[in-house]
Amino acid sequence: MPPVESRGVRAPDDPPKPEPPRPTRTRARLRRPLRAGVLPTGIGKRIGGRIGKRIGSAAHRDGLALILGSGLTSAVGLVYWVLAARLFPADVVGLNQAALSAVMLLGSVAHLNMTYALLRFVPVAGHAARRLVIGGYLAAGGIAALAGLAFAAGARWWAPDLVAAVGQDRLTVFFVLATPVWALFTVQDYVLTGIRRATVVPLENGVFALLKVGLLLAALVATVTGAIAVSWMVATALLVLVVNVWLLARALPRFTREYGAAGGAAERITARDLGAFVRADYAGAIFQQAAMFGMPVLVLGRLGPEANGAYGIVWQIAQALFVVSSGMNQSMVAHTAADAASADTVETARRATIRRSLTLVLPGALVVAAGAPLILSVFGAGYAREGTAALALTALAAVPYSVTSATVSAARVRRRGRVQFAVPAAAAVLVIGGSWLLLPVLGIVGAGVAWLVGQSVVALVIMLVTARWLPPFLAHRVDALRSAGLLRRIGGADSLLLGVPGGAGWTLGERLTGGSESVVVRVGPDGGALRPGQQGALQQGALLKACDTPRSRRGLAWQTEVLDRLHADPRIGHLHPLLPRVLGAGEIGRSYCVIESLVPGESGLTVLRDPVRGPGFVDHAAEVIGELHRHTGEVRPIGPEDLDAWVHEPLSRVRSLVPRALHADARTLAARLDAALRGRRASVGWVHGDFSPVNLLADAGGRVTGIVDWCEARPAGLQVLDVVALHQFAVMHGAGRELGSLVLDWLAGPPDAVGERMGTAQRRLGGDPVDDRVLTVLGWLQHVSEVARKSARASANPVWVRRNVRAPLRGARAALDAA
């Protein structure tokens, strides 16, 4: 089948070049892989930097506003609980703590996690925003009332102390009214954040905190039964009424008008979109809310009212540190919702949110941990005696919570349901399970241990999975997990396989390769496996390649374009059997997928390491790529655009990897290479860009049967560099050497055989001869700059950078100075 139609995706920074001839017949096309072409590198960086600064500053401002609101609530809340602890016996405080915690837990669970659903979708819903908010309120409030009724009906089994103290009827009325009020109170702050009114939250929470204190004193004077819980919930109800009248009547309509006037494109939010988001997020939120608000009920049941009173005070203080991260995360979700398609933007926002949270949480946790006895003594000597160690441990747990909560929020933006569920569920299971086991042994200190260990374990796993660089033994395992997750997200790729002749009924088979951003699997009948009697023959089937980050998507889309153009070029028709054909390409979910024909042959690495076939294999590979060069290249003077693409832009990427002390060496090297090439005549045309034995296939005799992986191909490259790269990689893989040490040796003069092959390649291509040392440096530069562009992990590997970038950079400058 002919390849799919060109997608119109250009390689970044390629100079324009006339299109090669195209086939005349119409070819079926699948979905366009990218919405737009790739911006030139410099423009993209400038625009991206400005957008990043604007989004970052706005998100930081709103995050600080939310933290300020939580801080005011916590500060006045401490005054509230100091008064409660001083005015009421410890067992009364413990019972009221349990009742309020149950209301908060039920309200937070029963609102179906409309908090983050509205935060995610209201900013992009356009004129449907108010209708979306009202619908969310009705759903959250209605289900919360039912949850409160169910809890109160069964309270004589799971909270008999509450029933005995208050009475069944009063407890039922309290929970049926209080639970939906708390659900709406929780949701409204997220709506305010979503419409960029997070600065209202501090005012709201400050009024709420002061109102609670005033109503507590009034309830005490009036001898109201359950004065603590009643004062809390009456204050909540008043704030919900006032804020939402203003929100629905004034703030939401104004936000909708401003968003439309600014050119914001509204998304069409369907019930299915909302349901899919809520389903995964709600399941994870249930676990998180159970850990945060269900623990007092657990402590009450395991240790009794007095111990629960101490734990309640401990949690009220420690929770102030947890809400710092929550505030930053709410702001991050609101400000990155429109950039959900850009994984790089979301990941950058996640890391920035963690840094901002830690700058506040870490010092605060250390201060609270060190001053726990003094802080708790304000509430009474009994609280200090029982809760000091528990407060120190729980406060320190807020540090790893900054990592776990930011990861869940980033998953909400990108709609990664598994992460939304798995992270809070794992942390909650560790916290609740650990507390259940440790409370009878250590008292409420066991809860503090469980909080710190549970959050730390989950945060450590996240840091390993998202690390830019890991030791190889860990990196391979993490990559396997990521590629397996990518395969799950694309499912069976049925939508693409149906477009392949005979592809109906094909299934995914063996996973051949997989890294942090992509995966390659065999597809075909029975997964493309060889059948009995087929050994040594070309089996029916193809390869499925998938990737899900903007960088890898661009690379795979460009390879699709390259193969399309090469197969359409009649000048190299005799080479077409060596090139894969694109049988189908398109998007599955948020992943870009390509189905390529299988090319026969065994790995070039295997053949290279065969002492009999290896030398002939390298010679034949040079001849094959030479055919591509001779039929697609032209000899012309090297101009400024060529030098930008081959020298200056790659060296700018190399400069980003080395310390500032080496920037002068990089600039000097750029000047030397520019002077050595400018104006010289050279063969310029199609190049593979990564012509390594890894990307070659060969038959039993060592002759090349396939050339794969064209992601780095360029239509206007310095063609001799493919031959240079072939010999550099052949020595590297054959002798097990690193590129940096090889380049340093070759700068003193490449081996005679290699130098002769470079010279032969240049004579066949025509043009002015270039010094072998210059070609050696250009081959090195081409490789390390592409690695820096494609792989954040390699760029962050200090060993790789020292051996393959810093040392050759110094050596290259010295060698070209001598030349």
MARNU-87359 format. One record per residue (C-alpha): residue number from 1; residue in one letter; x, y, z negated. Coordinates in steps of 0.5 Angstrom, whole numbers. Layout:
BEGIN
  seq  type   east  north     up
  NUM     A      X      Y      Z
...
END
This chain:
BEGIN
  seq  type   east  north     up
    1     M      0      0      0
    2     P      3      7      2
    3     P      4     11     -4
    4     V     -1     16     -7
    5     E     -1     23     -5
    6     S      4     28     -7
    7     R      2     32    -13
    8     G      5     38    -12
    9     V     10     38    -18
   10     R     17     40    -17
   11     A     23     39    -21
   12     P     25     44    -26
   13     D     30     49    -23
   14     D     30     46    -16
   15     P     32     51    -10
   16     P     26     51     -5
   17     K     28     47      1
   18     P     24     45      7
   19     E     19     39      6
   20     P     21     32     10
   21     P     16     30     15
   22     R     10     27     12
   23     P      5     21     14
   24     T     -1     23     18
   25     R     -6     18     15
   26     T    -10     20      9
   27     R     -8     17      2
   28     A    -13     16     -4
   29     R    -11     20    -10
   30     L    -12     19    -17
   31     R    -13     24    -22
   32     R     -8     30    -22
   33     P     -2     28    -27
   34     L     -1     36    -29
   35     R     -5     42    -29
   36     A      0     46    -26
   37     G      7     46    -24
   38     V     13     47    -28
   39     L     15     54    -30
   40     P     23     56    -29
   41     T     27     54    -35
   42     G     29     61    -37
   43     I     21     64    -36
   44     G     18     58    -40
   45     K     23     59    -46
   46     R     22     67    -46
   47     I     14     66    -45
   48     G     14     60    -50
   49     G     18     64    -55
   50     R     14     69    -55
   51     I      7     65    -56
   52     G     11     61    -61
   53     K     13     67    -65
   54     R      6     70    -65
   55     I      2     63    -67
   56     G      7     62    -72
   57     S      7     69    -75
   58     A     -1     69    -75
   59     A     -1     62    -78
   60     H      4     64    -83
   61     R     -1     70    -85
   62     D     -7     66    -86
   63     G     -3     60    -89
   64     L     -1     65    -94
   65     A     -8     68    -95
   66     L    -11     61    -97
   67     I     -5     60   -102
   68     L     -6     67   -105
   69     G    -14     65   -105
   70     S    -12     58   -109
   71     G     -7     61   -113
   72     L    -12     66   -116
   73     T    -17     60   -117
   74     S    -12     56   -120
   75     A     -9     62   -125
   76     V    -16     64   -127
   77     G    -18     57   -127
   78     L    -13     56   -132
   79     V    -16     61   -137
   80     Y    -22     58   -136
   81     W    -20     51   -138
   82     V    -16     54   -144
   83     L    -22     57   -146
   84     A    -26     50   -145
   85     A    -20     47   -149
   86     R    -20     52   -155
   87     L    -28     52   -155
   88     F    -30     45   -154
   89     P    -27     38   -157
   90     A    -23     34   -153
   91     D    -28     29   -152
   92     V    -33     34   -149
   93     V    -28     37   -144
   94     G    -26     30   -142
   95     L    -34     28   -140
   96     N    -35     35   -137
   97     Q    -28     34   -133
   98     A    -31     27   -131
   99     A    -38     30   -129
  100     L    -34     35   -125
  101     S    -29     31   -121
  102     A    -35     26   -119
  103     V    -39     32   -116
  104     M    -32     34   -112
  105     L    -31     27   -110
  106     L    -38     26   -108
  107     G    -38     33   -105
  108     S    -32     32   -101
  109     V    -33     25    -99
  110     A    -41     26    -97
  111     H    -39     32    -92
  112     L    -37     27    -87
  113     N    -30     31    -87
  114     M    -34     37    -83
  115     T    -28     41    -86
  116     Y    -23     39    -81
  117     A    -28     38    -76
  118     L    -31     45    -76
  119     L    -24     48    -77
  120     R    -22     44    -71
  121     F    -27     45    -66
  122     V    -30     52    -68
  123     P    -24     56    -66
  124     V    -26     53    -59
  125     A    -33     53    -59
  126     G    -35     59    -56
  127     H    -42     61    -56
  128     A    -44     55    -59
  129     A    -40     56    -66
  130     R    -46     58    -70
  131     R    -50     52    -68
  132     L    -44     48    -69
  133     V    -43     51    -76
  134     I    -51     50    -78
  135     G    -51     43    -76
  136     G    -45     41    -80
  137     Y    -48     45    -86
  138     L    -54     41    -85
  139     A    -51     34    -84
  140     A    -46     35    -90
  141     G    -51     38    -95
  142     G    -56     33    -94
  143     I    -52     27    -94
  144     A    -48     30   -100
  145     A    -55     30   -104
  146     L    -56     23   -102
  147     A    -50     21   -105
  148     G    -51     25   -111
  149     L    -57     22   -112
  150     A    -54     15   -111
  151     F    -49     16   -116
  152     A    -53     19   -122
  153     A    -58     13   -121
  154     G    -52      8   -122
  155     A    -49     12   -127
  156     R    -51      7   -133
  157     W    -46      2   -130
  158     W    -40      6   -128
  159     A    -41     12   -132
  160     P    -45     10   -139
  161     D    -41     15   -143
  162     L    -44     21   -138
  163     V    -51     18   -139
  164     A    -51     17   -146
  165     A    -48     25   -147
  166     V    -53     28   -142
  167     G    -59     23   -141
  168     Q    -61     20   -134
  169     D    -66     25   -132
  170     R    -61     31   -133
  171     L    -56     28   -130
  172     T    -60     26   -124
  173     V    -62     33   -123
  174     F    -55     36   -124
  175     F    -52     31   -119
  176     V    -57     32   -113
  177     L    -56     40   -114
  178     A    -49     40   -115
  179     T    -46     35   -110
  180     P    -49     39   -104
  181     V    -47     46   -106
  182     W    -40     43   -107
  183     A    -40     40   -100
  184     L    -42     47    -97
  185     F    -37     51   -102
  186     T    -31     46    -99
  187     V    -33     47    -92
  188     Q    -34     54    -92
  189     D    -27     56    -93
  190     Y    -25     52    -87
  191     V    -30     55    -83
  192     L    -27     62    -85
  193     T    -20     60    -83
  194     G    -23     57    -76
  195     I    -25     64    -74
  196     R    -19     68    -77
  197     R    -22     70    -83
  198     A    -17     67    -88
  199     T    -16     73    -91
  200     V    -23     73    -94
  201     V    -22     67    -98
  202     P    -17     70   -103
  203     L    -23     75   -105
  204     E    -28     69   -105
  205     N    -24     65   -109
  206     G    -22     71   -114
  207     V    -29     72   -115
  208     F    -31     65   -116
  209     A    -26     64   -122
  210     L    -28     70   -125
  211     L    -35     68   -125
  212     K    -34     62   -128
  213     V    -31     65   -134
  214     G    -36     70   -135
  215     L    -42     64   -134
  216     L    -38     59   -139
  217     L    -38     65   -144
  218     A    -45     66   -143
  219     A    -47     59   -143
  220     L    -43     58   -150
  221     V    -47     64   -153
  222     A    -54     61   -150
  223     T    -52     54   -153
  224     V    -53     51   -146
  225     T    -52     43   -146
  226     G    -46     41   -141
  227     A    -44     49   -141
  228     I    -37     47   -138
  229     A    -40     44   -132
  230     V    -47     48   -131
  231     S    -42     55   -131
  232     W    -38     52   -126
  233     M    -43     50   -121
  234     V    -48     56   -122
  235     A    -42     60   -120
  236     T    -41     56   -114
  237     A    -48     56   -112
  238     L    -48     64   -112
  239     L    -41     64   -108
  240     V    -44     59   -103
  241     L    -51     64   -102
  242     V    -47     70   -101
  243     V    -41     68    -97
  244     N    -45     64    -92
  245     V    -51     70    -91
  246     W    -45     74    -89
  247     L    -41     69    -85
  248     L    -47     67    -80
  249     A    -50     73    -79
  250     R    -44     78    -78
  251     A    -37     74    -78
  252     L    -39     68    -73
  253     P    -42     73    -68
  254     R    -37     78    -68
  255     F    -31     72    -67
  256     T    -35     69    -61
  257     R    -35     76    -58
  258     E    -28     77    -59
  259     Y    -26     71    -57
  260     G    -29     71    -50
  261     A    -27     78    -49
  262     A    -20     76    -50
  263     G    -21     71    -45
  264     G    -21     65    -49
  265     A    -24     59    -45
  266     A    -29     55    -49
  267     E    -29     48    -50
  268     R    -35     44    -49
  269     I    -36     40    -55
  270     T    -41     34    -55
  271     A    -43     30    -61
  272     R    -39     24    -58
  273     D    -33     29    -59
  274     L    -35     31    -66
  275     G    -36     23    -68
  276     A    -30     21    -65
  277     F    -26     26    -69
  278     V    -30     25    -75
  279     R    -30     18    -75
  280     A    -22     17    -76
  281     D    -21     23    -80
  282     Y    -27     22    -85
  283     A    -24     15    -86
  284     G    -18     17    -88
  285     A    -21     23    -92
  286     I    -25     18    -97
  287     F    -18     15    -99
  288     Q    -15     22   -100
  289     Q    -21     25   -104
  290     A    -22     18   -108
  291     A    -14     19   -110
  292     M    -15     27   -112
  293     F    -22     27   -115
  294     G    -24     20   -117
  295     M    -18     19   -121
  296     P    -21     22   -127
  297     V    -27     17   -127
  298     L    -21     12   -127
  299     V    -18     15   -133
  300     L    -24     15   -136
  301     G    -26      8   -135
  302     R    -19      5   -137
  303     L    -17     10   -143
  304     G    -23     14   -145
  305     P    -25     21   -146
  306     E    -20     24   -150
  307     A    -14     21   -145
  308     N    -18     24   -139
  309     G    -19     30   -142
  310     A    -11     31   -142
  311     Y    -11     28   -135
  312     G    -16     33   -133
  313     I    -12     39   -135
  314     V     -5     36   -132
  315     W     -9     35   -125
  316     Q    -12     42   -126
  317     I     -5     45   -126
  318     A     -1     40   -121
  319     Q     -7     41   -116
  320     A     -5     48   -115
  321     L      2     46   -112
  322     F     -2     41   -108
  323     V     -7     46   -105
  324     V     -1     50   -102
  325     S      0     45    -97
  326     S     -7     45    -96
  327     G     -7     52    -94
  328     M     -2     52    -90
  329     N     -4     46    -86
  330     Q    -11     49    -85
  331     S     -8     55    -82
  332     M     -4     51    -77
  333     V    -10     47    -75
  334     A    -14     53    -73
  335     H     -8     56    -70
  336     T     -6     50    -66
  337     A    -13     48    -64
  338     A    -12     51    -57
  339     D     -5     48    -56
  340     A     -7     41    -57
  341     A     -5     38    -50
  342     S      2     40    -52
  343     A      5     35    -56
  344     D     12     39    -57
  345     T      8     46    -59
  346     V      4     41    -65
  347     E     10     38    -67
  348     T     14     45    -68
  349     A      8     47    -72
  350     R      8     41    -76
  351     R     16     42    -78
  352     A     15     50    -79
  353     T      9     48    -84
  354     I     13     43    -88
  355     R     18     48    -88
  356     R     14     54    -90
  357     S     10     49    -95
  358     L     17     47    -98
  359     T     19     54    -99
  360     L     14     55   -104
  361     V     12     48   -107
  362     L     19     46   -109
  363     P     21     52   -113
  364     G     14     51   -116
  365     A     14     44   -118
  366     L     21     45   -121
  367     V     19     50   -125
  368     V     12     46   -127
  369     A     16     40   -129
  370     A     21     44   -133
  371     G     16     48   -137
  372     A     11     42   -138
  373     P     11     42   -145
  374     L     11     50   -146
  375     I      5     50   -141
  376     L      1     45   -144
  377     S      2     48   -151
  378     V     -3     53   -149
  379     F     -8     48   -149
  380     G     -7     45   -155
  381     A     -1     41   -159
  382     G     -5     35   -157
  383     Y     -5     36   -149
  384     A      2     38   -149
  385     R      4     31   -153
  386     E      0     27   -148
  387     G      1     30   -142
  388     T      8     33   -141
  389     A     11     27   -137
  390     A      5     26   -133
  391     L      5     34   -131
  392     A     12     33   -129
  393     L     11     27   -125
  394     T      5     30   -122
  395     A      8     36   -120
  396     L     14     33   -117
  397     A      9     29   -112
  398     A      7     36   -109
  399     V     14     36   -105
  400     P     13     30   -101
  401     Y      5     31   -100
  402     S      8     37    -96
  403     V     10     32    -91
  404     T      4     27    -91
  405     S     -1     33    -91
  406     A      2     37    -85
  407     T      3     30    -81
  408     V     -5     29    -82
  409     S     -6     36    -80
  410     A     -2     35    -73
  411     A     -6     29    -72
  412     R    -12     32    -73
  413     V    -10     37    -67
  414     R     -8     32    -63
  415     R    -14     27    -65
  416     R     -9     22    -67
  417     G    -14     17    -70
  418     R    -10     12    -73
  419     V     -5     17    -76
  420     Q    -11     21    -79
  421     F    -13     15    -83
  422     A     -7     11    -84
  423     V     -3     16    -88
  424     P     -8     18    -93
  425     A    -10     11    -94
  426     A     -4      9    -95
  427     A     -2     14   -100
  428     A     -9     13   -104
  429     V     -8      6   -104
  430     L     -1      7   -107
  431     V     -4     12   -112
  432     I    -10      9   -114
  433     G     -7      2   -114
  434     G     -1      4   -118
  435     S     -5      8   -123
  436     W    -10      2   -124
  437     L     -4     -2   -126
  438     L      0      3   -130
  439     L     -5      6   -134
  440     P     -6      1   -139
  441     V      2      0   -140
  442     L      4      8   -140
  443     G     -2     12   -141
  444     I     -3     18   -137
  445     V      4     18   -135
  446     G      3     12   -131
  447     A     -2     16   -126
  448     G      4     21   -125
  449     V      9     15   -123
  450     A      4     13   -118
  451     W      3     20   -115
  452     L     10     21   -115
  453     V     12     14   -112
  454     G      6     14   -107
  455     Q      7     20   -104
  456     S     14     19   -103
  457     V     14     12   -100
  458     V      9     15    -95
  459     A     13     21    -94
  460     L     19     17    -93
  461     V     16     13    -87
  462     I     14     19    -84
  463     M     21     22    -84
  464     L     24     16    -81
  465     V     18     15    -75
  466     T     19     23    -74
  467     A     27     24    -75
  468     R     30     27    -69
  469     W     36     22    -70
  470     L     37     15    -73
  471     P     42     10    -74
  472     P     41      5    -68
  473     F     39     -1    -73
  474     L     33      4    -75
  475     A     32      7    -68
  476     H     30      1    -64
  477     R     25     -1    -69
  478     V     22      6    -70
  479     D     22      6    -62
  480     A     19     -1    -62
  481     L     13      2    -66
  482     R     12      8    -62
  483     S     12      4    -55
  484     A      7     -1    -58
  485     G      3      5    -61
  486     L      3      8    -54
  487     L      1      1    -51
  488     R     -5      1    -55
  489     R     -7      8    -53
  490     I     -7      6    -46
  491     G    -11      0    -47
  492     G    -11     -5    -41
  493     A    -10      1    -36
  494     D    -16     -2    -32
  495     S    -18      5    -29
  496     L    -11      5    -25
  497     L    -11     -3    -24
  498     L    -17     -2    -20
  499     G    -14      2    -15
  500     V     -9     -3    -13
  501     P    -10     -8     -8
  502     G    -11    -14    -11
  503     G    -10    -11    -18
  504     A    -17    -13    -21
  505     G    -16    -18    -26
  506     W     -9    -16    -27
  507     T     -7    -16    -35
  508     L     -1    -13    -38
  509     G      5    -17    -40
  510     E     12    -17    -42
  511     R     14    -10    -45
  512     L     21     -9    -41
  513     T     23     -3    -44
  514     G     20      2    -49
  515     G     23      8    -53
  516     S     21     14    -57
  517     E     17     17    -51
  518     S     15     12    -46
  519     V     14      5    -45
  520     V     15      0    -39
  521     V     11     -7    -38
  522     R     10    -12    -33
  523     V      3    -12    -30
  524     G      0    -18    -26
  525     P     -4    -24    -26
  526     D     -3    -27    -33
  527     G      1    -21    -34
  528     G      6    -22    -28
  529     A      9    -28    -31
  530     L     13    -33    -27
  531     R      9    -39    -25
  532     P     11    -46    -25
  533     G     15    -47    -18
  534     Q     16    -39    -18
  535     Q     23    -39    -21
  536     G     27    -35    -16
  537     A     22    -32    -12
  538     L     19    -25    -12
  539     Q     12    -26    -17
  540     Q      6    -22    -15
  541     G      5    -16    -20
  542     A      8     -9    -21
  543     L     11     -5    -27
  544     L      6      0    -31
  545     K     10      6    -34
  546     A      7     10    -39
  547     C      9     17    -43
  548     D      5     22    -47
  549     T     10     28    -49
  550     P     10     34    -44
  551     R     17     33    -43
  552     S     17     25    -41
  553     R     10     27    -37
  554     R     14     32    -33
  555     G     19     27    -31
  556     L     15     21    -29
  557     A     10     26    -25
  558     W     17     28    -22
  559     Q     19     21    -20
  560     T     12     20    -17
  561     E     13     26    -13
  562     V     20     24    -11
  563     L     18     17     -9
  564     D     13     19     -5
  565     R     17     24     -1
  566     L     23     19      0
  567     H     18     14      3
  568     A     15     19      7
  569     D     22     21     10
  570     P     23     17     17
  571     R     31     18     17
  572     I     32     13     11
  573     G     26      8     13
  574     H     32      3     13
  575     L     33      4      5
  576     H     25      4      4
  577     P     25     -3      2
  578     L     30     -1     -4
  579     L     26      4     -7
  580     P     19      2    -11
  581     R     13      4     -8
  582     V      8      8    -13
  583     L      1      4    -13
  584     G     -3      8    -17
  585     A     -2     14    -22
  586     G     -6     18    -27
  587     E     -8     20    -34
  588     I    -11     15    -39
  589     G    -13     19    -45
  590     R     -7     24    -46
  591     S     -2     19    -43
  592     Y      1     19    -36
  593     C      1     13    -33
  594     V      4     10    -26
  595     I      4      3    -23
  596     E     10      2    -19
  597     S     11     -4    -14
  598     L     16     -9    -17
  599     V     23     -9    -13
  600     P     27    -16    -13
  601     G     34    -17    -16
  602     E     37    -18    -23
  603     S     40    -12    -27
  604     G     46     -9    -25
  605     L     49     -9    -31
  606     T     49    -17    -31
  607     V     52    -17    -24
  608     L     57    -11    -26
  609     R     60    -16    -32
  610     D     61    -21    -28
  611     P     68    -21    -26
  612     V     67    -25    -19
  613     R     61    -20    -17
  614     G     63    -14    -20
  615     P     68    -10    -16
  616     G     64    -12     -9
  617     F     57    -10    -13
  618     V     60     -3    -14
  619     D     63     -2     -7
  620     H     56     -4     -4
  621     A     52      1     -9
  622     A     57      6     -6
  623     E     55      5      1
  624     V     48      4      0
  625     I     48     11     -4
  626     G     52     14      2
  627     E     47     12      7
  628     L     42     16      3
  629     H     47     22      3
  630     R     49     22     10
  631     H     42     22     13
  632     T     39     27      8
  633     G     45     32      7
  634     E     47     38     11
  635     V     54     41     10
  636     R     54     48      8
  637     P     57     53      4
  638     I     56     53     -4
  639     G     52     59     -6
  640     P     50     62    -12
  641     E     43     58    -13
  642     D     47     52    -12
  643     L     52     54    -18
  644     D     46     56    -22
  645     A     43     49    -22
  646     W     50     45    -22
  647     V     54     49    -27
  648     H     51     55    -31
  649     E     44     52    -33
  650     P     47     45    -35
  651     L     53     49    -39
  652     S     48     53    -42
  653     R     44     47    -45
  654     V     51     44    -47
  655     R     52     51    -51
  656     S     46     49    -55
  657     L     49     43    -58
  658     V     56     45    -60
  659     P     58     50    -65
  660     R     59     58    -64
  661     A     66     57    -64
  662     L     66     53    -57
  663     H     62     58    -54
  664     A     68     61    -51
  665     D     70     55    -48
  666     A     64     53    -45
  667     R     64     60    -42
  668     T     71     59    -39
  669     L     69     53    -36
  670     A     63     55    -33
  671     A     68     61    -30
  672     R     73     55    -28
  673     L     68     51    -24
  674     D     65     57    -21
  675     A     71     59    -18
  676     A     73     52    -16
  677     L     66     51    -12
  678     R     64     58    -10
  679     G     64     58     -2
  680     R     67     51     -1
  681     R     63     47      4
  682     A     60     41      1
  683     S     54     36      3
  684     V     48     38      0
  685     G     42     34      0
  686     W     38     28     -4
  687     V     41     25    -10
  688     H     39     20    -15
  689     G     42     24    -21
  690     D     43     18    -25
  691     F     46     13    -21
  692     S     48      8    -26
  693     P     49      0    -26
  694     V     43      1    -31
  695     N     38      3    -25
  696     L     41     -2    -20
  697     L     38     -9    -18
  698     A     42    -14    -14
  699     D     42    -21    -11
  700     A     46    -27    -13
  701     G     51    -25     -8
  702     G     52    -18    -12
  703     R     49    -14     -6
  704     V     44     -8     -8
  705     T     37    -10     -7
  706     G     34     -4    -11
  707     I     35      3    -14
  708     V     30      5    -19
  709     D     29     11    -24
  710     W     29     17    -20
  711     C     27     22    -25
  712     E     33     26    -25
  713     A     33     26    -17
  714     R     34     33    -14
  715     P     33     35     -6
  716     A     39     39     -6
  717     G     44     36    -10
  718     L     52     36    -10
  719     Q     52     29     -6
  720     V     59     26     -8
  721     L     57     27    -16
  722     D     52     20    -15
  723     V     59     17    -13
  724     V     63     20    -19
  725     A     57     18    -24
  726     L     57     11    -21
  727     H     64     10    -22
  728     Q     64     13    -29
  729     F     58      9    -31
  730     A     61      3    -28
  731     V     68      3    -32
  732     M     64      5    -39
  733     H     59     -1    -38
  734     G     64     -5    -36
  735     A     69     -4    -41
  736     G     65     -2    -47
  737     R     67      6    -47
  738     E     64     12    -49
  739     L     64     17    -43
  740     G     68     23    -47
  741     S     74     19    -48
  742     L     74     16    -41
  743     V     73     24    -38
  744     L     79     26    -43
  745     D     83     20    -39
  746     W     81     22    -32
  747     L     82     29    -33
  748     A     90     27    -33
  749     G     88     24    -27
  750     P     83     18    -25
  751     P     85     11    -24
  752     D     88     10    -17
  753     A     82      6    -14
  754     V     77     11    -17
  755     G     81     17    -14
  756     E     81     14     -7
  757     R     74     12     -7
  758     M     72     19     -9
  759     G     76     22     -3
  760     T     73     17      1
  761     A     66     19     -1
  762     Q     68     26      1
  763     R     71     25      7
  764     R     65     21     10
  765     L     60     26      7
  766     G     64     32     10
  767     G     66     39      8
  768     D     72     41      4
  769     P     75     37     -1
  770     V     74     38     -8
  771     D     79     37    -14
  772     D     78     30    -17
  773     R     79     33    -24
  774     V     73     38    -22
  775     L     69     32    -20
  776     T     70     29    -26
  777     V     68     35    -30
  778     L     62     36    -26
  779     G     60     28    -27
  780     W     61     29    -34
  781     L     57     35    -34
  782     Q     51     33    -30
  783     H     50     27    -35
  784     V     51     30    -42
  785     S     46     36    -40
  786     E     41     31    -38
  787     V     41     28    -44
  788     A     41     34    -48
  789     R     35     36    -44
  790     K     31     29    -45
  791     S     33     26    -51
  792     A     32     30    -58
  793     R     35     24    -61
  794     A     42     24    -58
  795     S     42     32    -58
  796     A     41     31    -66
  797     N     46     25    -66
  798     P     53     28    -69
  799     V     57     23    -67
  800     W     55     23    -60
  801     V     56     30    -60
  802     R     63     30    -63
  803     R     65     24    -58
  804     N     62     26    -52
  805     V     61     34    -52
  806     R     65     37    -56
  807     A     72     33    -55
  808     P     71     33    -47
  809     L     69     41    -47
  810     R     76     43    -50
  811     G     79     38    -46
  812     A     76     40    -39
  813     R     78     47    -40
  814     A     85     46    -42
  815     A     85     41    -35
  816     L     82     46    -31
  817     D     87     52    -34
  818     A     93     47    -32
  819     A     90     46    -25
END
